[in-house]
């Protein structure tokens, strides 16, 4: 990974964070909790993949449609997150495999 890759990654992350800050407070709180949850148990390629960007796009569409955040995610936000990552290898899966070996 070159210095340019690191700089570009930081620019993209800052732009992402700015989009999150532009969300209404209820959406922002739920997004941040989802992000925290996914960083703990989420897929191995969370930062390299499009999951967080996709969630943010989905939330922005919900805001544009005038829906509340729980109308978009449902009342069980953890189950919503689990459904998003159900087919992705997670850190917990890797840990379980290492214990099995």
TAJOSUL-V904375 format. One record per residue. N is the residue number from 1. SS is DSSP state (a for helix, b for strand, c for the rest). Layout:
N;SS
N;SS
This chain:
1;c
2;c
3;a
4;a
5;a
6;a
7;a
8;a
9;a
10;a
11;a
12;a
13;a
14;a
15;a
16;a
17;a
18;a
19;a
20;a
21;a
22;c
23;c
24;c
25;a
26;a
27;a
28;a
29;a
30;a
31;a
32;a
33;a
34;a
35;a
36;a
37;a
38;a
39;a
40;a
41;a
42;c
43;b
44;c
45;c
46;c
47;c
48;c
49;c
50;c
51;a
52;a
53;a
54;a
55;a
56;a
57;a
58;a
59;a
60;a
61;a
62;a
63;a
64;a
65;c
66;c
67;c
68;c
69;a
70;a
71;a
72;a
73;a
74;c
75;c
76;c
77;a
78;a
79;a
80;a
81;a
82;a
83;a
84;a
85;c
86;c
87;c
88;c
89;c
90;b
91;a
92;a
93;a
94;a
95;a
96;a
97;a
98;a
99;a
100;a
101;c
